[in-house]
Amino acid sequence: MTRVWAAIVVFLFGAVFAGLAVGYSERTAPSELAMRYLEQVPADLGAANVVTGILITYRGFDTLGEVAVLFMVAASVGMLLSGGRGGSTSPAAVTARPARPPSELVVNGAQVVLPIAFLFGAYVIVNGHLSAGGGFQGGAVVASGVVLLVLGRPSVVLDHGFLSVTESLAGVLYVTLGILGLFFAGGFLDSHILPRGTFGAFVSAGAIPLISALLGIKVAAELSVIIDRFRN
């Protein structure tokens, strides 16, 4: 009987996806709403990357909620996996675990790729207002470099205290910029608190690059702590 119900569920899901696939038609032109944002974001915010302009300024409260969710995830993982230990992991706790050492390929690969990963993550963060990227994406790239670091050098110890202070400071400055937007611009996280600058220039788009940098620092620090907690 269980197999019959499973077959029925699979058939229903297949029918739903088949209907979606048959009825799908590729849009050949942007919708009216998309055209509005494509025109409004460069003209109003001075950001060449429309997606970053929308996420950081027009959807500032949503972005704040996403950052808060990520903070709660990091805090929850820390509470569940720390086993009551505070601060950073001691070298003895890391080296005492019996584990197979990383292969020569992983070690050498980490030495070569790690600087590139961190540099590319920083590039994605600071150029989020000009090209594809931004704080969340660049922070995730930096965190992926931390994954490579702990794989290539299992004995390395991350300072959780420093990372916690860093992400807390970035979060405080992020909210502070949002509040400044209420007083000196048109709303929370309004990028007009700084001059818009020349469109397409590195220093442009008002406060969007600064807000994106703070998001990148915060995301990178939180994800790094989560990664290290799972390793422990």
N, C-alpha and C positions, 0 to 999 in steps of 0.2 A: 504493500500500500504506500509506503514511503517513497518508493521509486516512482510510482504513478504520480504522486503529488509533485515530486521533483521534476518529472518530465513535463507536467502541465505548466509549472512555473517557468521552466526553460523555454517552452513553446510560447508562452505569453510574452516573455521578454524578447524573444526572437521576433514575434509579430510587431511589437512596439518599435524595435530598432529597424525592422524592415520598412515600416511605415515612414519612419523618419528619413531613411535613406532614399526611398522612392520619391518622397515629397520634397527633397532638398533641391534647392536651386541656388546657384552661386550668384551673389549680388554683384552686379557689374558697375555700380556707382554707389558712392557713399549716401547714406540716408540723410534726411533733412536735419536730424539732430547731429549727426556726425559732421555735416558741412558747417553747422553753426559753431561747433567746438573747433573745427579746423581753422575757421576764420577768426574766432574770438580769442582763443588762447594766444596766438602770436601777437595779435593787435593789443590785447589787454595786458597780458603778463610778460610778453617779450620772450617767451620760451619756444625754442624751435621744436622741442619734444613735447607734443601735445599731451601725451599720456602722463608724463611727469607733472606738467602744469595742472592737469585735472586732479591727479591724486594728491598732490601736496597742497594746493590752494583751494580749488573748488570743492574737493572732498576731504578737507582738512580734518573734520571730526571723525570721518570714517578711518582715516589713516591713524589718528590718535587711538581709536578703538583697536585697530590691528596691533599697534605697538603695545597697548595695554595687555592684549591677549598673549602676545609673545612674552611679555614680562611675567605674566602669571604662569605660563608654561615653564619658563626657566626656573621660577621659584618653586613650582610643584615638583619638577624633576630633581632639583637640588634637595628638597626635603625628603623625597622618597628614596633617593639613591645615595645620599650622603651618609646614611646610617648614624646620624647624630653627630657627625664630625663637622666642624666649622673650618672656614678658611681654605687654604690650598692643600692639595694632597702632598703628604710628605714623600721624599724620595724613597724612603724605606718601604712605604706602602706600595709604591709603584714597582720597585725592583723585586719585592719579596714574592710577588705573584709568579708562579711557574708559567712561563709562556715561551713559545717558540720564537726565536729572534727573527726579525724581518730579513727577507732575502736581500741579496746584494742589489738586485734590480730595483727593489722598493727603496732602499737606502740611497742609491745613486740617483734614482728618479726624483726622490724628494729633494735632494740637494740642488738639482737642476731646475725642477718645476716650481718649487716653493717660492723663490723670489719672484718668479714670473706671475704666479697666482696672486700674491699679495699686491704686486704692482698693477696687475690688470684689475683687481678688485677696487683699488684706489682710483684707477682711471674711470671705471664704470660709475663710481660714486660721484666724482667731481664733474663728470661730463653728462650727468643725467638730464640736464636741462637742454642739451644740444643734440644728443643722440640717444639711441636705445640704452636704457639703464636707469640708474637712480640709487637711492639709499638702500632699499630692500635687496635689490639685485646685487649691488656691489658688496653689501654686508654678507650675503650668502656666498659669494665668491671667496671672500676673505675667510669665512668659516670653513669652506672646502679646503683651503690651504691649511687650516688647523687640523683637519682630518688627515691630510697627507703628512703633517708634522708628527702627529702621534703614531701614525703607522710606520713612518721611517725611523723615528727616534722614540721608542716606547718609554725610555727612561726620563724623557723631558717632563718637567713639572710646570703646569700652568698656575699662575698666581690668581686664584679666584678672588681674593680681596681686591687686587688691582683692577680686575675685569669688572667686578661689581661696582666699584667706585666710578670707573669709566662710564659704564652704561647708565648709572644713576645720574652722573653729571650731564651726560648727553641728553637724558630724558628731561632733566630740569631746564636746561637751556632750550630744548625744543618747546616745552610748554611755555617758557618765558617769551619766546618769539611769538607764539600764538597769542598770548595775552597782549603783547605790544601791538599786534595787529588790530586788536579791539580798540585800542586807544588812538593809534596813529594812522590807521588805515580803515578799510571797510569791514573788517570782521576777523574772526579767529584764524590765525595762520595766513593772513593776507600778505602776499609777498611785496606789496607796494610800500612797506615800511622802509625799503631801500630803493634807490634809484633803479629804473628798469635797464638802463644802459643801452648799448648798441645791439640790435638784434643779431644773433649768431656769434657774438663775441664770447670769449671765455668768461669774462666778468660781465654778466648780463642777467636778465630775468629777475631782477630784484633780489629778494631773500630766498628764492627757490634753491640756488646752489648751497647756501648755508644750511637751510633746513634739510636738504638731501644729505649733506655731509654728516649732520647730527644723527639722522636716521641710520646711515650706514655704520657709524661708530656703535650705535646702540644695538643694532641687529647683529653685527659681527661679534660684539662682546657677549651678548646673550646666547647666541648659537654656539660660541666657543665653550662657554660654561656647560651647556647641555651636552655637547660632544664629550667633554672631559668627564662629566658625571657618568655617562654611560660607559666610558672606558674604565672608570673606577669600580 
